[in-house]
Amino acid sequence: MEFWKAAPNAYKAMMAMDAYLHESVDIALLHLIKLRASQMNGCAYCIDMHWKDARAAGETEQRLYGLDAWREAPYYSDRERAVLEWTEALTNIQDGHAPEAVYHAVRVHFSDKELADLTWAIAAINAWNRVAIGFRSEAGSYRVRAHG
């Protein structure tokens, strides 16, 4: 299904959110959020897309390969670890509320606006994952395009 044609206003709203996030969130963090949530949700289309986008933005293969085991990998900063833990907590929200300890840990590294934007980024990628999975978007065909 061409969901963007079936509900064009919803699609435009999601694209506007993405445009906002690309202007307001550190791009390296945004790529980590999008890829980690997509891994957790098992969204092959989004994993393919965000891996390619992260590489095009300069992310290393080592950090991408290690993302699924970020807790054990030594090459993520405390700031990145806080955001990855926040991403996991909000993506796994069916397990209950985001733990207080995770919330307090991420607050140490980010301002109110930054944390709000990061949280919107997590919410958005979870929505995109559900749309891509629901409408059976096929992985492998995505090509990186310039953002700006």
Secondary structure by P-SEA (a helix, b strand, c coil): cccccccaaaaaaaaaaaaaaaacccaaaaaaaaaaaaaaaccaaaaaaaaaaaaaacccaaaaaacccccccccccaaaaaaaaaaaaaaacccccccaaaaaaaaacccaaaaaaaaaaaaaaaaaaaaaaaaccccccbbbbbcc
